[in-house]
Amino acid sequence: MLALHEIDGLEADEALQAVVTRVARRMGTEVATLYAYDPDRERLVLAATHGLARSAIGFVTLALGEGISGEAALRRSPVAAADVGRDPQFKIIPGFDQSRYRSILAVPVSHRGELLGVLNVQTVAPREYGPADRDLLCRLADEVARHLARTGRDGHLALRLRGPTLLSTLSGMVAASGGRTEVCVRVLAELAVVLPEADTAIALSPGRHDAEPVLIAPDGGSDVHPDLAAALHGGPPAAEDAVLVLPLGRDGDRHGLLALRSAKGAGSWRDPAVRHYLESVAEQLGLALERLPDPAAAPAAAPEPERSTGEPGLYDRLVAVVLDDRGLEALVAEASAACGTWFGVVDCFGTPLAGTVDGEVSAELPLHPAESPPGRLLVGPAPPPEDDLAVIAHVVALELAKWKAAFEVESRLRGDVLDLLLSDDADPREALPRASLVGLNLARPYRPVWFGYAGEGEDGALAARSRAEIVRRALGEPPQVVLFQRPHGILALVDEAVGDVEARARAAARHLAAVLRGRAVGVGCGTPVVWPDGFRAAVRRAELASDLGRRLGHPGPVDVGRLGVYGLLLELDETAWRAFVTEQLGPLLDHDAATGGELVRTLEAYHCLRGGLRAVADALFVHVNTLKYRLARIDALTGGRFSSPSGRFQMYLALYALRLLEPERPSLLADEAVAGLPPATHGPDGPGAR
């Protein structure tokens, strides 16, 4: 039915992606998703999807019995919902399960009695799944089982499903650890799951009481494979090509070395994807070790968080929730159940993240390990003992550290895709599938909407995540709206079919301005464009429009069609603006500063009112003769430039550059781009008019 023989030559992950695409076509559904069962963690892990965000592969997990798919795995039988809005069993996964999909049918994927995963399909419209539908999907699942049986323990699939989780939980490992050795042991244990065919070891740089590097094996001891020991001590291993040695961190081997030996022999580490992943693990581990106390500088290890006195098992209960990847909401619920009061978590803006945040608050605790500035833990009436509160705040910060790491990884992956789409020489054969990973259909026209603000990164990844959530709630869900974090804002690519974009963007800008507390927000709305023709230019002009709105303090969207001369100026830097303004308007600015005069304001009025002397004089509340004197003075100070048409043009252009440099300066310029004001309609009487 699926003609799987045609994809037998593909890599395991590519084959699974091809499988779900064929399942969706065979079932006539918009979505088909495959979860693989990880028996070591007793969770279903997203392995492939057609129709939903593929960036969630390896990150989205379900426990047995959780959601429709988890229930199908638990029962080992089909489970369906004709309309998920009416089924409490359905689990919403933020940023993944989209509200526009109404029906779902899930069936277990089993091979010789062993659960290998779950296969589900979804549709936009409500749909009743009859016996024929269930039977067909079960038969398709049997075909999928053949592939999962062959690839479920394969290193590539394990790497893809478990690898991202290891990267995203390194910060959590540090927060929960008792020192460098414990973190390294846990990383080696995770690597053993990701790459079961490899022997691993770490050599930590000498600490205060160590004469030489400290060797660490996965069991926490120092007995490592001889080849690894030789490599970590700088000597040639017996099977050199089978051993890979990587420095920990970005500063050479200052923190130590990670060594891996493959049982498959020479050439095992030549796969670019595997090598890049392991280099990322080594780098992130080194960065994580930097946040632990330096044994060379401290006489004793940093103390572990105090265990609860009022609830002896509280710490262990909460850490178990974190390590089981049950999520922040489950963690807060566990703390509430243990202590008999409610808890809530908010970010540095006060945006609710989990738990209860609208009741009587008896205490607030900063969550320092997660962010700077920190989020806060809110405590309801009848708070538990202070020791318990300290434990809860510490473990919640641990969970937020995982959130932060996962968001940073996803943002980086999305950023790589956008950079590819914006490059001049992007190959469509590479761009199309990579764009689909983040939910983009490059055959569709998208409208770029840019939200710009100063100081990105100053308040941390969780704050950035909250800002992205504000934009997502205002504009819509993927795949209609796909968001990208950029160095100074957020780019939203909005499907052309989405209506009221300006109104939605205005609402998002108001909310962003409120949480950013005084930092100016600009919104630029571009025109719909289909990649690749004009895509880069459309995104750039939306960014320029956003920059213009931010600089001039305009609260609403700026349409790129109204950028005018600002679009040219904003392509230059402020140094060029300032030099041009000094060259063209310097004598007038100096005169006004010294005398309190209004020559620059007079030039602005003359430009805006198209040279009509009576209209200009009326706007400035002066006599026409006074105006003529001022114009003559302008011409004299600028060396006759004002009397030349080309000279006046350059001076007018400099007025707009001055507007960008000093937006707080009172100006008569009609900012059509941001205010929507029509140009003045007074007739061009010319310099000699009476």
Secondary structure, 3 states (H helix, E strand, C coil): CCCHHHHCCCCHHHHHHHHHHHHHHHHCCCEEEEEEEECCCCEEEEEEEECCCHHHCCCCEEECCCHHHHHHHHHCCCEEECCHHHCCCCCCCCCCCCCCCCEEEEEEEEECCEEEEEEEEEECCCCCCCHHHHHHHHHHHHHHHHHHHHHCCCHHHHHHHHHHHHHHHHHHHHHHCCCHHHHHHHHHHHHHHHCCCEEEEEEECCCCCCCCCEEECCCCCCCCCHHHHHHHCCCCCCCHHHEEEEECCCCCCCCEEEEEEECCCCCCCCCHHHHHHHHHHHHHHHHHHHCCCCCCCCCCCCCCCCCCCCCCCHHHHHHHHHHCCCCHHHHHHHHHHHHCCCEEEECCCCCEEEECCCCCCCEEEEECCCCCCCEEEEECCCCCCHHHHHHHHHHHHHHHHHHHHHHHHHHHHHHHHHHHHHCCCCCHHHHHHHHHHCCCCCCCCEEEEEEEECCCCCCHHHHHHHHHHHHHHHHCCCCCEEEEEECCEEEEEEECCCCCHHHHHHHHHHHHHHHHCCCCEEEEECCCECCCCCHHHHHHHHHHHHHHHHHHCCCCEEEHHHCCHHHHHCCCCHHHHHHHHHHHHHHHHHHHHHHCCCHHHHHHHHHHCCCCHHHHHHHHCCCHHHHHHHHHHHHHHCCCCCCCHHHHHHHHHHHHHHHHHCCCCCCCCCCHHHHCCCCCCCCCCCCCCC
